[in-house]
Amino acid sequence: MLKFTQKIILIAVTAFTIIAQTLPEKLQDKLESLQVEKSLFGISAAVLLGDELIWSGTAGYSNPQTKDTVTIDMNGSIGSNTKMMTSVIILQLVEEGKLSLDDTIDKWLTPSSKINGKITVRQLLNHTSGIANYTTEAWVDSFKTNPAKIWNMNEMIDVLVGEPDFQPGESWNYSNTGYLLLGSIIEKVENKSYREVLHERIFDPLELSTMYTPIEDEPTGPVLTPWFDMDDDGEQDNLDQYSMMAMHTSGGSAGYIYSTPVDLAMFLNKLFSKEVIDQSSLDEMITTVPARSTYDYGLGLIKYKIFDKPYYGHTGQYIGYLSFSAYEPISKLSVALIMNLTFADIYGVGQEITELAFNEIITSIEVENLVNEFSLSQNYPNPFNPTTTINFSIHGQTYVSLKVYDVLGKEVAELVNEERSSGSYKLDFDASNLSSGIYFYTLKTNHSIISRKMVVIK
């Protein structure tokens, strides 16, 4: 057997036991060090490659006072990660012809001085509606004063929502209010509660068995204890000692779903696998507008700027919880985190766990004692316009697939898709129909995958 070490972009079935022996330990060590470094109470995390769970782990305490540790089956609020599911439901309704992204909301809702009826569904989804956000200091103060309050939509708009920030489509500002209105539109279209639609369209068909809504559903497992400074004394208070009704009734379709990290990561995998919406809807969802320094925003989906490659997902903040999710389309890597503090460096933790997982699984796997069954050379020239040459070799009869993908993971060309015998092969690839940018070409056999990057410059 040929013995060697190589660092390549590789996912090898025969090498997977090697990954499994080392990567979970590295991720667990990183999670535990971040829990201490970032002064977190408790955190749970999960990493998937496709639909396969690579690792799930926890660090710290659900309750530091009693030393109750976090367990991987604990649910926590995923906050604004809920918006991804609200957006998916809207896009499903568009696919079914029940509404249009360009419908104005006065078709479904009664306008007011604070809610412009000519706002479109699309503008609600990508936060360009101009509707003021209700989750302000006044909202936080109201929770501290009366955490058992039961809010309804009209009262929230009257009491918590200010005058519009700008005219529809003229700028960008994050608005939870817009996502509550989307929940109302879903209920009007379907003539069902938002909770019923979630179960029928998301939780049940995708078998996300730990997800639930906290008002109508019973918890699907143990719940991570949430912490928040209720009396402004600088100390975190155990919110299990308070009602959370004000949070749950005001969170709704903007952010009240509970889940484990495993199911949150699985949702992202199923979304990008097109198990919930079709490719055209996914294309709409990942089409972004400029937002903040850390991300651009699509339709209920963040495109992060904190990585050196496109990752999609969302962050969530709920009183007592923070969450993070990310998906990398080329590798099909999904990552999700939930922690039980209201304020912490969720971006920093999410970025470190995600980059470690990606680097270990995809870009720097050291594979020892592995037969060199094929090779894929760097295309030449690179960058190129419009043609380049790709060379590869295989050892033994095997199925071979060679495809080209854009940076979003969308297939743009199929070069080989057949059985081939042992030998060296040379292909010329013509990119005349492609725009300038970064692309990946992937060679797949019965056992392994290699990907390399190419750059088209026109």
Long-range contacts (C-beta under 8 A, 24 or more apart in sequence): 1-369, 1-371, 2-371, 2-372, 3-368, 3-369, 4-368, 4-370, 4-372, 5-366, 5-367, 5-368, 6-366, 6-367, 6-372, 7-363, 7-364, 7-365, 7-366, 8-365, 8-450, 9-362, 9-363, 9-450, 9-451, 9-452, 10-362, 10-365, 10-367, 10-448, 10-449, 10-450, 11-49, 11-331, 11-361, 11-362, 11-448, 11-449, 12-365, 12-367, 12-370, 12-447, 12-448, 12-449, 13-447, 13-448, 14-370, 14-371, 14-447, 14-448, 15-365, 15-367, 15-370, 18-365, 18-367, 18-368, 19-54, 19-360, 19-361, 19-365, 20-54, 22-360, 23-54, 23-55, 23-357, 23-360, 23-361, 24-54, 24-55, 24-57, 26-356, 26-360, 27-55, 27-57, 27-353, 27-356, 27-357, 27-360, 28-55, 28-57, 28-59, 30-352, 30-353, 30-356, 31-57, 31-58, 31-59, 31-353, 32-59, 34-59, 34-348, 34-349, 34-352, 34-353, 35-59, 35-60, 38-344, 38-345, 38-348, 38-349, 39-344, 40-339, 40-341, 40-344, 40-349, 41-227, 41-236, 41-339, 41-340, 41-341, 42-69, 42-70, 42-224, 42-225, 42-339, 42-340, 43-70, 43-337, 43-338, 43-339, 43-340, 43-349, 44-70, 44-71, 44-72, 44-74, 44-76, 44-224, 44-260, 44-261, 44-337, 44-338, 44-339, 45-261, 45-335, 45-336, 45-337, 45-338, 45-353, 46-260, 46-261, 46-262, 46-264, 46-265, 46-334, 46-335, 46-336, 47-265, 47-333, 47-334, 47-335, 47-353, 47-357, 48-262, 48-265, 48-266, 48-269, 48-333, 48-334, 48-335, 49-331, 49-332, 49-333, 49-334, 49-361, 50-269, 50-273, 50-332, 51-266, 51-269, 51-270, 51-273, 53-262, 54-357, 54-361, 55-357, 56-261, 56-262, 62-224, 62-225, 62-340, 63-225, 63-238, 65-238, 68-225, 70-224, 70-340, 71-222, 72-260, 72-262, 73-210, 73-221, 73-222, 73-260, 74-221, 74-222, 74-223, 74-224, 74-260, 75-210, 75-212, 75-219, 75-220, 75-221, 75-222, 75-223, 75-224, 75-258, 75-259, 75-260, 76-223, 76-224, 76-226, 76-258, 76-259, 76-260, 76-321, 76-323, 76-338, 76-339, 76-340, 77-214, 77-226, 77-251, 77-255, 77-256, 77-257, 77-258, 77-316, 77-318, 77-320, 77-321, 77-323, 77-338, 78-255, 78-257, 78-258, 78-259, 78-264, 78-316, 78-318, 78-321, 78-323, 78-325, 78-338, 79-251, 79-255, 79-315, 79-316, 79-317, 79-318, 79-321, 79-322, 79-323, 80-176, 80-254, 80-255, 80-314, 80-315, 80-316, 80-317, 80-323, 81-255, 81-257, 81-259, 81-264, 81-313, 81-314, 81-315, 81-316, 81-323, 81-325, 82-179, 82-251, 82-253, 82-254, 82-255, 82-256, 82-257, 82-316, 83-179, 83-254, 83-255, 83-300, 83-314, 84-267, 84-268, 84-271, 84-300, 84-301, 84-313, 84-314, 84-325, 85-198, 85-202, 85-257, 85-267, 85-300, 86-179, 86-182, 86-183, 86-186, 86-253, 86-254, 86-300, 87-125, 87-182, 87-285, 87-299, 87-300, 87-301, 88-201, 88-202, 88-271, 88-276, 88-277, 88-285, 88-300, 89-186, 89-197, 89-198, 89-201, 89-202, 90-121, 90-125, 90-182, 90-185, 90-186, 90-299, 90-300, 91-277, 91-281, 91-284, 91-285, 91-299, 92-201, 92-276, 92-277, 92-281, 93-186, 93-189, 93-190, 94-281, 95-277, 95-278, 95-281, 98-189, 99-185, 99-189, 101-125, 101-284, 101-299, 105-181, 105-185, 108-184, 108-185, 108-188, 108-189, 109-181, 109-184, 109-185, 109-188, 112-157, 113-163, 114-157, 114-161, 114-162, 114-163, 114-164, 115-157, 115-181, 116-164, 116-167, 116-168, 118-168, 119-168, 120-168, 121-182, 121-185, 122-299, 123-168, 123-169, 123-178, 124-175, 124-178, 124-179, 124-181, 124-182, 125-178, 125-182, 125-299, 125-300, 126-172, 126-288, 126-289, 126-297, 126-298, 126-299, 127-172, 127-173, 127-174, 127-175, 127-178, 127-289, 127-291, 127-297, 128-168, 128-169, 128-170, 128-171, 128-172, 128-289, 129-168, 129-175, 129-178, 130-164, 130-165, 130-166, 130-167, 130-168, 130-169, 130-170, 130-171, 130-173, 131-161, 131-164, 131-165, 131-175, 131-177, 131-178, 131-181, 132-161, 132-162, 132-163, 132-164, 132-165, 132-175, 132-177, 133-161, 133-173, 133-174, 133-175, 133-176, 133-177, 134-160, 134-161, 134-176, 134-177, 134-180, 134-250, 135-176, 136-160, 136-162, 139-250, 140-319, 142-246, 143-246, 143-247, 143-319, 144-230, 144-231, 144-232, 146-246, 147-230, 147-242, 147-243, 147-244, 147-245, 147-246, 147-247, 148-242, 148-243, 148-245, 148-246, 149-245, 149-246, 149-249, 150-245, 150-246, 150-249, 151-246, 151-249, 151-250, 152-249, 153-180, 153-184, 156-180, 156-250, 172-289, 172-290, 172-291, 172-297, 174-291, 174-292, 176-254, 176-255, 177-254, 179-252, 179-253, 179-254, 179-255, 179-300, 180-252, 180-253, 180-254, 182-253, 183-252, 183-253, 183-254, 184-253, 186-253, 194-252, 194-253, 198-257, 201-276, 202-267, 202-276, 206-266, 206-267, 206-270, 206-275, 206-276, 208-259, 208-263, 208-266, 208-267, 209-263, 210-258, 210-259, 210-260, 210-262, 210-263, 211-257, 211-258, 211-259, 211-263, 211-267, 212-257, 212-258, 212-259, 213-256, 213-257, 213-258, 214-244, 214-248, 214-256, 214-258, 215-245, 215-248, 215-249, 215-256, 219-258, 220-258, 221-260, 223-258, 224-321, 224-338, 224-340, 225-340, 226-318, 226-319, 226-320, 226-321, 226-340, 226-342, 227-320, 227-340, 227-341, 227-342, 228-319, 228-320, 228-341, 228-342, 229-342, 236-341, 239-319, 239-320, 244-319, 244-320, 247-318, 247-319, 247-320, 251-318, 255-316, 255-318, 256-318, 259-338, 260-338, 261-336, 261-337, 261-338, 262-336, 264-323, 264-325, 264-336, 264-338, 265-325, 265-334, 265-335, 265-336, 266-334, 267-325, 268-312, 268-313, 268-325, 268-326, 268-327, 268-334, 268-336, 269-327, 269-332, 269-334, 271-327, 272-312, 272-327, 272-329, 272-332, 272-409, 273-332, 279-410, 286-312, 286-408, 294-347, 306-347, 306-351, 307-351, 307-354, 307-355, 309-407, 310-407, 310-408, 311-354, 315-346, 315-347, 315-350, 317-342, 317-346, 318-342, 322-346, 324-349, 324-350, 326-350, 326-354, 328-354, 328-358, 329-407, 329-408, 329-409, 329-410, 330-405, 330-407, 330-409, 330-440, 330-451, 331-358, 331-361, 331-362, 332-409, 333-357, 333-358, 333-361, 333-362, 371-395, 373-398, 373-445, 373-447, 373-448, 374-398, 374-443, 374-445, 374-448, 374-450, 375-450, 376-441, 376-443, 376-450, 376-452, 378-452, 379-429, 379-441, 379-452, 379-454, 382-454, 382-455, 383-454, 383-455, 383-456, 383-457, 384-431, 384-454, 384-455, 384-456, 384-457, 385-431, 385-456, 385-457, 385-458, 386-430, 386-431, 386-432, 386-456, 386-458, 387-428, 387-429, 387-430, 387-431, 388-428, 388-429, 388-431, 388-454, 389-426, 389-427, 389-428, 389-429, 390-415, 390-426, 390-427, 390-428, 390-429, 390-441, 391-424, 391-425, 391-426, 391-427, 392-424, 392-425, 392-427, 392-443, 393-423, 393-424, 393-425, 394-420, 394-421, 394-422, 394-423, 394-425, 394-445, 395-422, 396-422, 397-421, 397-422, 398-445, 398-446, 398-447, 399-445, 399-446, 400-443, 400-444, 400-445, 401-442, 401-443, 401-444, 401-445, 402-427, 402-441, 402-442, 402-443, 402-444, 403-441, 403-442, 403-444, 404-429, 404-439, 404-440, 404-441, 404-442, 404-454, 405-439, 405-440, 405-441, 405-442, 406-437, 406-438, 406-439, 406-440, 407-437, 407-438, 407-439, 407-440, 412-439, 415-441, 431-456
